[in-house]
Every structure is written in structure tokens, then in C-alpha cells.
Amino acid sequence: MSDPLGPSGPTGQCGPSGPSGPGMTAATAFAGMRRVSPVVFKAGCPDCRGRFELAASALRLAIGATSRTTFYSFTCPECGSAVRKPAGERVVELLTGGGVRTLRLHSTV
């Protein structure tokens, strides 16, 4: 019969002797980790000229077959305009690395 709590079981240990030896708990394994700050991106609105920071969840990246069909978009938090800007290779790299949702556009030809 399998354990419904998964491999850690009720004690928080991974397996019978843990991943790094006997008695290794999840708290011990994560004790040295630092808290990671959320990624934010600086952006600007061409309509209202507002400058602001956006969380990765506020942006969308569309990757097309060419540089002309690859862009990122967001809604301006100041004026509510839908903003769409071209995304070159470096911008695509930064946005994907920062956790921005990505949509791959398929060619119809």
C-alpha cells in the first residue's frame, strides 16, 4: 500500500534515511535558502507616457515566426490602454527568464 502523504511521510523526512543522510528534514534542507524577490519589469506607456514597474503576471509574450510577429503586451496601469511592443531576442530572453507567460504563434501558411 502506498503512503498517501508521498515520500516524505508524516515526519518530513525524505525516505527512510533522507536524501543527505539519516534524519534530514525538509526544514534542515531548506534552512540555507534565501528568500527570492519577485521579478519586476520596467515599462512605459506610449499613450499616457507613464513609467512603471510590472510583475511578470501582468505581461504576455507572443513568439511568432519572425521578429515582426514577436511582441509583448500589457495593460497600462495608469490609463488602461492596451500596449503592444516588439520583442527582440534579448527581450524574449529576459521575459521568459523572468516567468512571463508565453504564447507561441503558429504560421497559417
N, C-alpha and C positions, 0 to 999 in steps of 0.2 A: 504494500500500500504506500502511495507517495505521500510526502509531507505537504499538507495544504499551505503551509507557510513558506514553502520554497526551500532552497538550500541553506538559508541562514538559520532556520528553525527559531524557536522562541527565545533563545539566548542571545541572538545577534551574531553568532559565530558562523563563519563560512565553512561548512563541512565539519567532520569530526575533529580535525586538528587545525582548521583555519587555513587561509591562503599563505600566510607567512609564519606558520608555526603554531604550536598549541596556544590556545587562549586569545587569539587575535580577535578582537571585537570590531564591529563597524565603527564605533566611536574612536577606537585607537587608530584604525586605518585612516580615518579622515581628520585626525587631530592636527596634522601639519598643513592642511589645505587652507588657503586664504580665500576670503570671500571675493567673488569676481563682480566688478561693477558692470551694470548693463551697458551695452553698446549704444551710443547715440551718434547720429549723423547731422552735420550742419547742412542746412539747406536754405534756399531763398525762393521767394515767390516773385515771378515776373510781373504779376498784375498789381499787387499792393506794395511791392518792394520790401516786404517784411523779411527779416532774417531770424532764424530759429533753429532749434535742435529737435530732431525727431527720433523716436525709438525705432528699432528695426521693424516692429509690428505695424508702424504707420506707413511703411514704404512697400512697394511692389516692384519687382524687376521682371521685365519681359525680354526673353532672349530669342531673337529672330535669326533668320538665315544670314542676314547681312548686318553691317553696322547701322544701316538706315532703319532697320526694323528691331533694333535692340534699344530699349529705353527703360527708365524707371519712372514711377509715378507716385504721387501722394496728394492729399488734400491739404491746402494751406490752412493751418490752424487759426490764422488771423482773419482772413477774408472768405474762406470756404471754397476758393477756386480749385478746380481740378488741375493739377500741374503735371506735365509730362516733359521729361528731358532726355536727351540722348545719353546712352551709356557706352563709353568706350571700354576697352579691355580692362584697364586699371579700375574703373568704376565698378564693373561687373565683379572683379576680384574682391574689392573692398566690401561691396554689398553682400555677396554670397558668404564671404568670410564672417561678416557681422550678423548673419542669421536672417537676412531679408528673404521673404518668401519669393520664390522664383517660378515663373511660368515659361515653359518652352513653347514658342510659336511654331507650328508646323507649316511647311510650304504646301500650297494647294496646287502647285504646278508640277 
